[in-house]
Amino acid sequence: MEIGFDLGANVPSGVFALHVVIAVAFLLLAGLNGANGETAGVALYLAMAGMIAFVGVLAGRIVSRR
């Protein structure tokens, strides 16, 4: 998958990794909501996790250009 920058020990990768860690936290919260049977919470947390990961890709691309 081409995300616009090379993964490695650099600043864009760090920005992307930070967003992925936060997105994983939201995925865990979605799992907890799913275990409790709360479908609205699952949908909201999955949407937030996806948007945070997407913003991580965009932020990594922006940082790599500077």
URRA-V408003 format. One record per backbone hydrogen bond with DSSP energy under -0.5 kcal/mol. CO is the residue of the C=O (numbers start at 1). NH is the residue of the N-H. Records with the same first field share a line. If there is no record, write none. Layout:
# URRA-V408003
CO=NH  NH
This chain:
# URRA-V408003
1=3
8=10
10=14
11=15
12=16
13=17
14=18
15=19
16=20
17=21
18=22
19=23
20=24
21=25
22=26
23=27
24=28
25=29
26=30
27=31
28=32
29=33
30=34
31=35
32=36
33=38
34=37
37=39
38=42
39=43
40=44
41=45
42=46
43=47
44=48
45=49
46=50
47=51
48=52
49=53
50=54
51=55
52=56
53=57
54=58
55=59
56=60
57=61
58=62
59=63
60=64
61=65
62=65  66
63=66
